[in-house]
Amino acid sequence: MVKTRDVAALFCGVALSAVSAGPAVAQNAAGVEQADSDARLNVSDIIVTAQRREERSQDVPVVVTAFSPDAMERLNMAQPQDLYGKVPSLVVGNAGTATRESQTYTIRGQAASFLASPAVVQYLNEVPLPSIISLPQQGGPGMFIDLENIQVLSGPQGTLFGRNTTGGAVLFQARRPTNDFNGYVEGSLGNYELRAIEGAINLPIVDDKLMVRVAGAFRDRRGFTKDIVWNKWRDDVHYYTGRIGILFKLNERLENYFMAYGSKSSTNGSGQIHTAFNLAGLVGRGLCTNGTPTPTVASCAVYARQTEIAQQIGPRRTRLSADSFSDIDTWGVINNTAYELSDTLTLRNIVSFQKLRVDYGNDADGTPLQQYQQSQDAALPDFPIAGFGDEFGLPGTPGNVYLNGTGEFGLPRDHVKQLTEELQLQGTALNNHLNFSVGGFFFDSRPVELWRSRTVNNCPAAFTGQLTAGCIPSDGYSGISTRSKALYGQGTLDLGIVSPSLANLRLTAGYRYTWDKIKGFSSSWAISDAPTAISATNPISDPDTDLDDIQCLFGTPALQRYVNTTDGFDLCRFDATLKSSAGTWTIGLDYKPISNLMLYAKVNRGYKSGGFNSFSIRPSTTTFQPETLTSYEAGLKSDWRLGGVPLRFNATYYYSDYKNIQRSAGDIDLPRAGAAVYAATATIQGFEIESSIRPTEAIAIGATVSHADGDYKQYEVPAPLGGVGCNGVVPAGGSLDLSCSRFQFLTPWIYNINATIDLPLPEDMGEMSLYASYAHVSSQWTAPRPTEPGGALEGYGLLNASLNWRNVGRTGVDLAIFGTNLTNKLYRVSSNNVSSSSFVQSTLYGEPRMFGVKLRYSWGR
């Protein structure tokens, strides 16, 4: 295997060679040399919008990795996880959450925080996609179809983009309608019963005035984790998506681009693989015993047996107590109007309205026991394992019915509507020496309806499935609204206007001020005692049920009486509002000493809003404060020649001061248990390198490497029950020092090596190329605490390849054979990280070897 240090040495050698080639490059005219270099490198120098205006990626003093449609085709990109390992410092995963569909982006250690807004925001046509609260998820599936490009921006985006972020932005730009009649239709077949179809058609309705583009896709794939209890394949894919764009040019100065999209996904949920039970924790809570079992306390051997069975059946099979599922519905409309006030000024208005509805059920412990079931919203009568109690030695357990199964109650886990409005003025001045953008941004996200959750947690094995204390589902209702307003401005000045000696030296400065208001409510409770009269035919929700004791998860720990569960909604409700505001800014210099070398240095301040904690159990933790990050960065972008061979080499170094980092942890005040979000302080530094070379006309080689190191400076959390931290054993009521923890969701090393080889074919047969890529990521720590079992996801490498035959026989048909994870590597992508609170470990594994064939017919290209 290639060692990381060898990769770093290779890049250093390339860099030295590139610098030594400088004088030869400098003798060439900028335009001619650049065009020739781009063409021979076959890097398709993408036009990006990292500064909200169109520029060559090599001219932007921002770390941006862009993918053209051809690159996405070669890489077989269909979901966010496909970007992992291909972009420096980017981590993609579900962050230990309940569904695999919840794929979130982390850049340079800035990750999605529990119950908070994302640190890396996804944009579609310059508009942030709607996000939900219970999962770190933005938008729905199908984002990767019919795009002009994907751009990944690293570092704080605190001035020009809609939402303030500390980590970066991922920009999806849909293909705009054009004045040509063209389109394509594509079908895919593959293993795991992959069936997919995708297509688009572009229609010029009125020549150069009214143009329409319609795109759509359907993708279905069987899962790769078999649930032998429910006889279902988990980790499947099943979604539809569609998009229509309408471009109307009233005249040469005024145009309007309207786009509407929709996406619907419905799957069998995630195949959580059980790893272990925290037996010491179970004994401490009285859930099992190492001695003689009783009718109310099972032997710990019952739990140990579940772990033994999980190991026997292997990592591609599971046994869930709840029929997991995931449903995602999202749609939106985006309207972008641009009016050229003059040859140097353009007024733009971007308005959007979007909705996102997510519902899911998940068995987070991965066993037939009800140790940890999240967001349970599915009926559980007729549990498929007959004689369950006899098989596992559980006294009093029903044979094939779970009495505490909950019926569907019609309310989703999350359902939001989002409105955005942005007015922007762009222009140039001082004889094109100054480019500027000023504007205002408004963001409003609020619930469409009540959000509801139902959870079974720490149900004793002796009473699995019964309506008894600890096994009766806890109910929760919540709703959170976010409103944000901002004013911003940024400009880039070529200092050559001041003095000829300063030609090619540019100063960029920007400032933004943001006002945020977050308002939420939550109501959660558990039933502490159930009458014997309750049965499958006399459920808890029956108003005629005898009075019972309920325990609000917030506020007073005293038990309270109720008539039916709806009484708990008002009894246990709490509300909170958080207002915050901050100024964010950027200032930097970039300089081109020669035509194809740009040096740059800048300082950025980023900000991410705080939030509302719907899992709070005490007044002091109902809200949490914003994050701030100050990043210092220096780098270069360059194009060279080595003996006539074109080479591209980009590198950057950054150092970040990260404050008030939003870190979640369990919060306990027995018998209540919830969560809180605490603050930490850290520094993060690292470097990123991207390089491409084309040694011959037929071979192109690319590589990336990134290194990141994060160190907590301060990280303390309360310990109501005591615990063990970096400061040793802490008594009840003390504070745990967690500053020795590895930095959460940061991957220290990521590297990728890829090559494209053009294969010889007669000219009338089309073009054929072979693409291969090897990406390696090092171990990543995912838990908020330093001692969480299973918190480290082991490093792994993936080999992907594709064979592409374009325009077969000049027929307009493209044929591609693709394969991902060709070595069938078994690797973990998520850990639930609740061993210390829910006393169980489970994990999700990445996709096995996938392969298939795609056939595309295009016209008008």
C-alpha positions, 0 to 999 in steps of 0.5 A, a space after each residue: 500500500 502507498 504510505 501517506 508520507 510517500 504521497 506527501 514526498 511525491 507532492 513536494 517533489 512535484 512542487 519543486 519541479 514546478 517552481 524550477 520550470 517557472 521561467 519557461 512559463 513566464 515567457 509565454 503570453 498568458 492567454 495562449 499558454 493558459 488555453 493550451 495548458 488547459 486543453 492538454 491537461 484535459 482539466 476543463 478549467 471550470 468556471 466557478 461562482 465562489 465569489 458570486 460571479 463567474 471566474 476561472 477556478 484558477 483565478 479565485 483566491 479561494 480553495 474550491 474543488 469543482 466537478 464538471 458533468 464529464 467528471 461526475 460521469 467518470 466518478 459515477 457520482 449519485 450521492 454525497 458519500 461519493 465525494 468522500 476522498 475526492 475533495 481535500 479536507 471533506 468528510 461526508 457521512 451520517 454523523 451517527 444519526 438514525 438514517 443513512 440518507 442523512 448525509 452531511 458535509 464536514 470541511 476542516 473539522 467544521 461539522 453539523 452540530 446536534 440540533 443546530 444549523 449546518 456548518 457546511 451549507 448546500 446551495 441549489 442555484 445560489 439558494 440554501 436547501 432546507 434543513 431539518 433539526 432531528 437529523 443533520 440533513 439538507 434537501 433530499 436525494 437526486 441532487 446530482 442529476 443534470 448539473 452544470 457543475 458541483 463546487 466545494 468551497 473550503 473555509 468560512 463563507 461569512 460574507 457573500 453567501 446566504 447563510 453564515 457558515 464556519 466550514 464551507 459551502 457545496 454549490 449545486 448548479 442545475 443546467 440552465 436552459 439554452 437556445 438549442 434543442 438537445 437532451 439525453 436519456 440514460 438507463 443503468 443496470 447493476 448488481 444489488 438489483 440496481 435499476 435507474 433511468 435519467 433524462 433531460 430535454 432542452 426546448 427553445 420555445 421562442 428563439 433566444 427569448 423563451 427556453 425550457 429544460 426538463 430533467 428527471 430521474 428514478 433510482 431503485 436498488 436493493 439494500 445490502 444488509 438483510 434483516 432476518 427478522 423482518 425478511 427485508 433488505 435494509 440500506 436500499 435506495 428508492 427515489 424519484 426526482 424531477 426538475 423544470 427550468 424556464 429561462 425568459 429573456 425579455 430583452 438584452 438586459 433583463 432575464 428571468 430564470 425560474 426553476 421548480 424541483 421535487 424529490 420523493 424517497 421511501 426506503 426500508 431504513 438503515 441496517 444497524 449492525 449490533 456491536 456490543 452492550 455496555 454490561 457494566 452500565 446495564 448492571 448499574 441501572 438495574 437492567 440485568 444481573 450477573 447473579 441469579 435472575 429474577 422475574 423483573 431483572 434478566 441475566 446479563 447473559 441474555 444481552 451477551 447472547 445478542 452480541 454473540 448472535 450478531 457476531 455469528 451472522 456477520 456484518 451484512 445481516 441484522 435482527 431488528 425489533 422495529 421495522 425501520 423506514 425512511 421517508 423524505 419528501 421535498 420540493 421547491 421553487 427558485 426564481 432568479 431575475 437579473 437586470 443590467 442597469 448599465 454595462 457595469 451594473 447588474 441588479 439581481 433578485 433571488 427568491 425561493 420557497 421550499 419544503 422538506 418533510 422527513 419521517 423515519 423509524 430506527 432500531 439503533 441497537 440492532 437486536 430484537 431487544 428494545 434497548 434503543 429505538 428512535 423515532 418509532 412511528 410504525 405499528 409493531 403487532 405480530 412480531 415475526 419471531 414466534 416464541 421470542 421469550 422461549 428462544 432468549 430465556 426472557 420471562 414473561 415476554 409475549 410469544 409473537 406480539 409486541 404490546 408496546 408497538 405503536 401505531 402510525 400517528 400521522 405526524 412527521 419527525 420533521 416538516 419545515 417550510 423555508 422562504 429566502 429573499 436576496 437582493 444583490 447589486 453587482 458591478 465593476 468600477 474604476 475602469 474594471 479595476 474594482 469588482 463589487 457585490 452588495 446586498 441583503 439576505 432574508 431567511 425564514 424557516 418554520 414548522 409546517 405542522 407539529 413534529 412528533 417522536 416516539 422512543 423506547 430506550 433502556 427497556 429491560 430485557 425481562 419485559 421486552 415488548 410489554 407495557 410496563 415501566 421503562 418499556 412504554 414509549 416516550 412521546 415528544 412533540 416539538 417545533 423550531 423556527 429560525 429567522 435570519 437577516 443580513 446585509 453584506 458587501 464585498 469588493 476586489 480592487 486591482 491595486 495597479 490603479 494606484 501604481 503600475 508597480 502594484 499591477 496584478 496585486 489585488 485586495 479583497 475585503 468584505 463585511 456582513 452583519 447578521 441578525 438571527 432569531 431562533 424560537 422553539 418549543 418542546 414537550 416530552 414525557 415518559 409513562 412511569 406506571 401502567 395499569 394492568 388493564 392496558 392491552 393490545 385492545 385497550 391502548 395507552 391512548 384510550 381516554 378511558 384508561 385509568 389514571 397513570 403517572 407520567 414523567 416530564 423530561 423537562 422541569 420538575 422531576 415529580 410524577 404527575 397524573 394524567 387522563 390520556 397522553 395528550 394531557 402531557 403535551 401542555 403539562 410538559 411543554 417548555 418554550 425558549 427564544 434565542 436572539 444573536 447577531 454578529 459581524 463577519 468579514 474577510 480581507 485578503 491579498 492575491 498577486 500574480 508575479 507571472 501569468 500562471 502563478 497566483 499567490 494569496 493570503 487572507 483572514 476570514 471570520 465565520 459565524 454559525 447561529 446557535 439553536 434550541 435544544 428540544 431534548 433539554 431537561 433543565 432551564 439552563 440548557 434550552 438554548 445554545 450559543 453561536 459558534 465563531 471561527 477565525 481562519 488564517 490562510 495562505 496558498 498558491 494556484 499555478 500552471 507550469 510545464 515540465 519539459 513541455 508537459 503541462 502541470 497544475 499545482 495548487 496548495 494552501 495552508 490554514 490555521 483556524 481559531 475555533 470558539 464556542 464549538 457546539 458539542 452535544 452530550 447526555 444530560 441526566 437528572 435521574 430518573 430523567 435523561 436528555 441532552 445538552 449542547 456545551 461549548 468548547 474552544 479549539 485550534 485547527 490547522 492543516 494543508 491541502 494540495 491538488 495537482 494534475 499532470 498529462 505526461 502524454 496526450 493519452 494519459 492524465 494523472 491527478 492527485 490530492 492530499 490533505 492533512 488536518 490537526 485539531 486540538 481542543 483548548 477548553 472543553 468541559 461538561 457538567 457531570 451530574 452523576 460523576 464520571 471519568 475525564 481528562 481530569 481523572 475520576 470526577 464525583 457527582 456534581 463535578 465537571 468533566 474535562 474532555 480537552 484530551 478528546 480527539 477532534 470530532 468528525 475530523 479526518 487527519 489524512 485524506 489522499 486520492 490518486 486518479 488516472 484517465 487513459 484514452 484508449 486508441 479507437 478509429 475516429 469513426 468509432 468514437 472515444 474510449 477512456 479508462 478511469 481509475 481512482 484510489 482514495 484513502 481516508 485515515 481513522 476518524 473520531 466521531 464521538 463527543 467524548 474521549 472514551 466512547 467505545 467504537 467512536 473511532 471509524 477505522 481508516 480505509 481505501 477504496 478503488 473505483 474504476 469506469 470504462 467510458 465509450 463516448 459517441 459509439 460509432 458516431 451514433 450519439 450513444 455513450 456506454 459506460 461500465 463502472 465499479 465502486 469499491 472493487 476490492 469489496 472492502 468492509 469499512 464502517 461509516 458511522 457509530 451510534 456513540 451511545 454506549 455510555 448513555 443507552 448502554 449499546 454500540 451499533 454501527 453502519 457499514 459502507 457499500 460493498 462492491 457495486 458494479 453496473 453498466 450505463 447506456 446514454 443516448 444524447 442528441 444536439 450535443 
